Amino acid sequence: MLYFQSEPYDDPDDFGTAIGQVLKAAQNYDFERGGYKSAEQIAPTFNLGADPKIGARIAIPVIKK
């Protein structure tokens, strides 16, 4: 699993923005450059939620190339 996390945020109503930021980061990540390949066909992607103190988090399944 490869984890992505946004910055913490102040306003609890900004959770949607934080989730959007972390999803965008994951979509733009170059898995090949890091020596990984996305493995969403063998495991689910986990949305670990968002909290103002720690930001939004997701986990993407990957395999080492």
SEKE-556723 format. One line per field, with one value per residue (C-alpha): residue in one letter; x, z, y. Coordinates in Angstrom, 3 decimals, always signed. Layout:
REM SEKE-556723
gudo	(A, ...) $
x	(X, ...) $
z	(Z, ...) $
y	(Y, ...) $
REM end
This chain:
REM SEKE-556723
gudo	(M, L, Y, F, Q, S, E, P, Y, D, D, P, D, D, F, G, T, A, I, G, Q, V, L, K, A, A, Q, N, Y, D, F, E, R, G, G, Y, K, S, A, E, Q, I, A, P, T, F, N, L, G, A, D, P, K, I, G, A, R, I, A, I, P, V, I, K, K) $
x	(+0.000, +1.107, -0.301, -1.167, -1.986, -3.020, -1.977, -4.039, -6.763, -8.529, -12.196, -13.957, -16.157, -13.057, -12.892, -14.085, -11.274, -8.716, -9.986, -9.888, -6.269, -5.146, -7.028, -5.416, -1.972, -2.579, -3.827, -0.762, +1.767, +4.225, +4.116, +6.702, +9.255, +8.940, +9.399, +5.746, +2.773, -0.820, -2.547, -6.165, -7.202, -6.050, -7.002, -9.290, -8.247, -8.954, -10.319, -9.134, -11.211, -10.310, -9.696, -8.714, -5.746, -4.167, -5.664, -7.216, -5.678, -6.015, -4.148, -3.557, -2.602, +0.677, +3.124, +6.889, +8.194) $
z	(+0.000, -0.790, +1.511, +0.564, +3.117, +2.786, +5.029, +8.197, +7.803, +10.166, +9.108, +9.581, +6.589, +4.357, +4.486, +0.871, -0.307, +1.653, +0.173, -3.300, -2.780, -1.691, -4.547, -7.039, -5.589, -5.958, -9.536, -10.491, -8.745, -11.072, -9.732, -12.280, -11.112, -7.554, -8.682, -8.190, -10.275, -9.268, -8.131, -7.826, -9.596, -6.622, -3.647, -2.926, -2.496, +1.052, +1.850, +5.429, +5.920, +6.807, +10.097, +10.555, +12.779, +10.433, +6.998, +4.528, +3.903, +1.282, +0.661, -2.859, -3.437, -5.319, -6.283, -6.512, -10.078) $
y	(+0.000, +3.492, +6.172, +9.740, +12.428, +16.068, +18.920, +19.527, +22.139, +24.544, +24.564, +21.185, +22.044, +21.883, +18.069, +17.826, +20.087, +18.052, +14.784, +16.336, +17.384, +13.941, +12.249, +14.630, +13.884, +10.142, +10.536, +12.593, +10.327, +8.583, +5.013, +3.843, +6.411, +5.135, +1.529, +0.590, -0.385, +0.318, -2.876, -1.761, -4.986, -7.094, -4.915, -1.970, +1.639, +2.776, +6.226, +6.688, +9.808, +13.359, +15.084, +18.735, +17.826, +15.254, +15.975, +13.543, +10.109, +7.403, +4.149, +2.837, -0.821, -1.196, -3.898, -3.508, -3.641) $
REM end
